[in-house]
Amino acid sequence: MSTIYDLNAAEQVRSDAFVSGEIPVAIYGLGKMGLPLAAVYADTCSNVIGVDVDPDVVTAVEAGDCPVSGEPGLPALVEQTVEEGALRATTSIDAAANEAMIHVAIVPTLLDDDRNPDLSILQSLLENVGPQLDTGDVVFVESTVPPGSCRDEIFPLLEETSGLERGDFGLAFCPERTSSGQAITDITESYPKVVGGVDQESTEAARIVYEQLNQKGVIPVSNATTAEAVKITEGVFRDVNIALANELAELADPLPVDFKEVADAANTIPFINLHQPGAGVGGHCIPYYPYFLINWIHMEFPLLQTARNVNDSMPDFTVDALHSQFEATNQDIKNARVLVLGVAYRGNVAETRAAPAKPIIERLSKEAREVFVTDPVIDDLSDFEGSEIKLADIHEKDFDAVILVTNHEKFDGINWDSFDPLIIVNGRPSATISSEKHRVYTIGSGLQSNGKL
């Protein structure tokens, strides 16, 4: 049987072996990023076994159902690849690893209580995969890890658990570059795939495989550490850029200027790319990745830490803005009923990890008379304080204030004129709330309307 990790074989031979299904693939992790990747792999090579610790996820995939919501095209692709026998699923790491020759890890890398990167989930997975590795197998790590992890942590672990030596098997870092809500498009055609191996054979193996998956091609970099640094750099760039936008957005109050107008004009120069300010930065990427450098590499990162501090302060800035509007109208927030629109970290995405809504609601619950919470894309709001209310029912309640935290498209249908005069804090400048009836304060734009309040 052919292997991908074999420079002695012609590139076309290895590519054909992969596409034909001769080389079985295991995808470890069938979550929001893993299942789309598994489906794309299966659509390409027709021989994929997905692995997940959640038996309900495995049962759903085996039935051709899609346990991941909000990903266009994914339900149909899962159904198709399962029906064709190209995609299977199991909870058994050992069984999948014993069968596969390409092993793709896409499990979470979190932070511990001290914000140190925690590789334990990935390490635990690979401790089980290692003993099943054979000569010629290759491991692709898509999970985001601190730079140097493949070299210093993962490769030694695989050597120890497999009993194989350098040159017997391959290891490459191939970071996922996908966004929730467009995963299949991002995997297959949005931008090139970055790959970097612990040796030349590993890099070439990754390039050959991912060129079959990605229409935009592959960028092979010098080594795995470089590829790891690319992924972290992408994340921290966005964090620092957003922090700059959040800090400049405060100019809306003293000057006043509309930061959106400023940014739109400034961004007409090609080398300027100002992001938008907002109520906070959430998700499973941007708030975490700076600490993959700050608390991993033994050097100072004052800019990254400052950016984190600025972005972490935005939930308080948002509530402070609400306080200011109550004070300006001689009202007391202690007597106010406040509605929070959205707990997801990003519009139209069913994900609440590190969502700024959580600290906003926690503080409001201590300072306001009553807090109501609604989110049309999140089914379970039990992790959030306040009283849950369905979006369809908000017009039946009397509120004194509203904070828009998440810019869901379903909020576009809110009939603002149906409410008595409100104080509105718009935490997402991309959302337009225009009303002569209400007092509307938008982060970055300041006080836009001065209605009857």
Residue pairs with C-beta under 8 A, 6 or more apart in sequence:
1 17
1 22
1 23
1 101
2 9
2 13
2 14
2 17
2 22
2 23
3 9
3 14
3 17
3 23
3 101
3 136
3 137
3 138
4 14
4 17
4 18
4 23
4 101
4 102
4 136
4 138
4 170
4 205
4 208
4 209
5 136
5 137
5 138
5 169
5 170
5 201
5 202
5 205
6 14
6 136
6 201
7 200
7 201
7 204
11 204
11 208
14 205
14 208
15 208
15 211
15 212
17 23
18 45
18 102
18 208
18 209
18 212
19 44
19 45
19 212
20 45
20 46
21 45
21 46
21 47
21 86
22 47
23 45
23 47
23 101
23 102
24 47
24 48
24 49
24 99
24 100
24 101
24 102
25 41
25 45
25 47
25 48
25 49
25 100
25 101
25 102
25 103
25 104
26 48
26 49
26 50
26 51
26 96
26 97
26 99
26 100
26 102
26 103
26 104
26 129
27 34
27 37
27 38
27 41
27 48
27 49
27 50
27 51
27 104
27 106
28 34
28 51
28 93
28 96
28 103
28 104
28 105
28 106
28 107
28 125
28 129
29 51
29 52
29 105
29 106
29 107
29 108
29 125
29 143
30 38
30 50
30 51
30 52
30 54
30 57
30 58
30 61
30 67
30 68
30 89
31 52
31 57
31 68
31 106
31 107
31 108
32 68
32 71
32 180
32 183
32 351
33 106
33 142
33 176
33 178
33 183
34 50
34 52
34 106
34 107
35 50
35 57
35 61
35 66
35 67
35 68
35 74
35 78
36 68
36 71
36 74
36 178
36 183
36 184
36 187
37 104
37 106
37 142
37 176
37 183
37 187
38 48
38 50
38 87
39 74
39 77
39 78
39 81
39 87
39 184
40 77
40 184
40 187
40 188
40 213
41 48
41 104
41 213
42 48
42 81
42 86
42 87
43 77
43 80
43 81
43 86
44 212
44 213
45 86
45 212
46 81
46 84
46 85
46 86
47 86
48 81
48 86
48 87
48 88
49 87
49 88
49 89
49 90
49 96
49 99
49 100
50 58
50 61
50 87
50 88
50 89
50 90
50 96
51 89
51 90
51 91
51 92
51 93
51 96
52 58
52 61
52 89
52 91
53 91
54 91
55 91
56 67
57 67
57 89
58 89
58 90
58 91
60 66
60 67
61 67
61 78
61 82
61 87
61 89
62 82
62 88
62 89
63 82
64 78
64 79
64 82
64 83
65 75
65 78
65 79
66 74
66 75
66 78
66 79
68 74
69 350
70 180
70 181
70 348
70 349
70 350
70 377
71 180
71 181
71 182
71 183
71 184
72 181
72 182
72 184
72 185
73 184
73 185
74 183
74 184
77 184
78 87
81 87
82 88
90 96
93 125
93 128
93 129
94 128
94 132
97 103
97 128
97 129
97 131
97 132
97 133
98 132
100 137
101 134
101 136
101 137
101 138
102 137
102 138
102 140
102 209
103 129
103 133
103 137
103 138
103 139
103 140
104 139
104 140
104 142
104 174
105 122
105 125
105 126
105 129
105 139
105 140
105 141
105 142
105 143
106 142
106 143
106 176
107 121
107 122
107 125
107 143
108 121
108 143
108 284
109 117
109 118
109 119
109 121
109 122
109 143
109 144
109 145
109 288
109 292
110 117
110 118
110 121
110 288
111 117
111 118
111 288
111 291
111 295
112 118
114 295
115 291
115 294
115 295
116 291
116 295
116 296
117 145
117 146
117 291
117 292
117 295
117 296
119 145
119 149
119 153
122 141
122 143
122 145
122 154
123 153
123 154
123 157
126 139
126 154
126 157
126 158
126 161
127 157
127 161
129 139
129 158
129 161
130 157
130 158
130 160
130 161
130 162
131 161
131 162
131 163
132 162
133 139
133 158
133 162
133 164
133 169
134 169
135 164
135 168
135 169
136 168
136 169
137 169
137 170
138 169
138 170
138 171
138 172
138 202
138 205
138 206
139 154
139 158
139 169
139 170
139 171
139 172
140 172
140 173
140 174
140 206
140 209
141 150
141 154
141 171
141 172
141 173
141 174
142 174
142 175
142 176
143 176
144 175
144 176
144 231
144 232
144 235
144 285
144 288
144 289
144 292
145 153
145 154
145 173
145 228
145 292
146 228
146 232
146 292
146 293
146 296
146 297
147 225
147 228
147 229
147 232
147 292
147 293
147 296
147 297
148 225
148 228
148 296
148 297
149 173
149 228
150 171
150 172
150 173
150 198
150 224
150 225
150 228
151 198
151 223
151 224
151 225
154 171
155 166
155 171
155 198
158 164
158 169
158 171
159 165
159 166
162 168
162 169
166 198
166 199
167 199
167 201
170 197
170 198
170 199
170 201
170 202
170 205
170 206
171 197
171 198
171 202
171 224
172 195
172 196
172 197
172 198
172 202
172 203
172 205
172 206
172 224
172 227
173 195
173 196
173 197
173 224
173 225
173 227
173 228
173 231
174 193
174 194
174 195
174 206
174 210
174 227
175 194
175 227
175 228
175 230
175 231
176 187
177 186
177 190
177 191
177 193
177 194
177 231
177 234
178 186
178 187
179 186
180 283
180 346
180 349
180 351
181 348
181 349
182 190
187 213
187 214
188 213
188 214
188 215
189 214
189 215
189 216
190 216
191 216
192 214
192 216
192 217
192 218
192 219
193 210
193 213
193 214
193 216
193 217
193 218
193 219
194 218
194 219
194 221
194 227
194 230
194 231
195 203
195 206
195 207
195 210
195 218
195 219
195 220
195 221
195 227
196 203
196 206
196 220
196 221
196 222
196 223
196 224
196 225
196 226
196 227
196 228
196 230
197 203
197 204
197 205
197 206
197 223
197 224
198 223
198 224
202 224
203 220
203 221
203 223
204 220
206 218
206 220
207 218
207 220
210 218
211 217
211 218
221 227
221 230
231 289
232 289
232 292
232 293
235 285
235 286
235 288
235 289
235 290
236 289
236 290
236 293
236 304
236 307
238 275
238 286
239 281
239 286
239 287
239 289
239 290
239 304
239 307
239 308
239 311
240 303
240 304
240 307
241 273
241 274
241 275
242 275
242 276
242 277
242 278
242 281
242 286
242 307
242 311
243 306
243 307
243 308
243 310
243 311
244 274
244 275
244 307
245 259
245 263
245 274
245 275
245 276
245 277
245 444
246 277
246 278
246 310
246 311
246 313
246 314
246 317
247 310
248 259
248 262
248 274
248 277
248 444
249 259
249 277
249 429
249 443
249 444
250 317
251 257
251 259
252 258
252 259
252 442
252 443
252 444
252 445
252 446
253 446
256 446
256 447
258 444
258 445
258 446
259 277
259 429
259 444
259 445
260 276
260 429
260 444
260 445
263 274
263 276
266 272
266 274
267 273
267 274
276 428
276 429
276 430
276 444
277 314
277 429
277 443
277 444
278 314
278 356
278 427
278 428
278 429
278 443
279 314
279 315
279 317
279 318
279 356
279 357
279 360
279 403
279 405
279 427
279 428
279 443
280 311
280 312
280 314
280 315
280 318
280 355
280 356
280 357
280 359
280 360
280 405
280 427
281 287
281 311
281 314
281 345
281 354
281 356
282 345
282 346
282 352
282 353
282 354
282 355
282 356
282 357
283 345
283 346
283 351
283 353
283 354
283 355
284 351
284 353
284 354
287 308
287 311
287 312
287 354
288 354
290 301
290 304
290 305
290 307
290 308
291 308
293 301
293 304
294 301
294 304
294 305
294 308
314 356
314 443
315 356
315 359
315 360
315 363
316 359
316 363
317 443
318 356
318 360
318 403
318 405
318 425
318 427
318 443
319 360
319 363
319 364
319 367
319 403
321 425
321 441
321 443
322 333
322 338
322 364
322 401
322 403
322 423
322 425
322 441
323 333
323 367
324 441
325 401
325 423
325 425
325 439
325 441
325 447
326 332
326 333
326 336
326 401
326 423
329 423
329 439
329 453
331 400
331 423
331 453
333 367
333 368
333 401
334 367
334 368
334 369
335 369
335 400
336 368
336 369
336 370
336 400
336 401
337 368
337 369
337 370
337 371
337 372
337 397
337 398
337 399
337 400
337 401
338 364
338 368
338 370
338 371
338 372
338 399
338 400
338 401
338 402
338 403
339 371
339 372
339 373
339 374
339 389
339 394
339 397
339 399
339 401
339 402
339 403
340 357
340 360
340 361
340 364
340 371
340 372
340 373
340 374
340 386
340 402
340 403
340 405
341 374
341 375
341 402
341 403
341 404
341 405
341 406
341 408
341 411
341 414
342 357
342 374
342 375
342 404
342 405
342 406
342 407
342 408
342 411
343 352
343 355
343 357
343 358
343 361
343 373
343 375
343 378
343 381
343 384
343 405
343 406
344 350
344 351
344 352
344 355
344 357
344 375
344 377
344 378
344 406
344 408
345 351
345 352
345 353
345 354
345 355
345 356
345 357
345 406
346 406
347 406
347 407
347 408
347 409
347 428
347 430
348 377
348 408
348 409
349 377
350 377
350 378
350 379
352 358
352 378
352 383
355 405
355 406
356 405
356 427
357 373
357 384
357 405
357 406
358 383
358 384
360 403
360 405
361 371
361 373
361 384
361 385
361 386
362 385
364 371
364 386
364 403
365 371
365 385
365 386
368 401
370 387
371 385
371 386
371 387
372 386
372 387
372 388
372 389
372 394
372 397
372 399
373 381
373 384
373 385
373 386
373 387
373 388
373 389
374 388
374 389
374 390
374 391
374 394
375 381
375 391
375 406
375 408
376 391
376 408
376 410
376 411
377 408
377 410
381 388
389 397
391 410
391 411
394 414
395 415
395 418
395 419
398 420
399 419
399 422
400 422
400 423
401 422
401 423
401 424
401 425
402 422
402 423
402 424
402 425
403 424
403 425
403 427
404 411
404 424
404 425
404 426
404 427
404 428
404 431
404 433
405 427
405 428
406 428
407 428
407 430
407 431
411 431
416 422
416 424
416 433
416 435
416 437
416 438
417 435
417 437
419 437
419 438
421 437
421 438
421 439
421 451
421 452
421 453
422 438
422 439
422 453
423 438
423 439
423 441
423 453
424 433
424 435
424 438
424 439
424 440
424 441
425 441
425 442
425 443
426 433
426 440
426 441
426 442
426 443
426 445
427 443
428 443
429 442
429 443
429 444
429 445
433 440
433 442
433 448
434 440
434 448
434 449
435 449
435 451
436 449
436 451
437 451
437 452
438 449
438 451
438 453
439 447
439 449
439 450
439 451
439 453
440 447
440 448
440 449
440 451
441 447
441 448
442 448
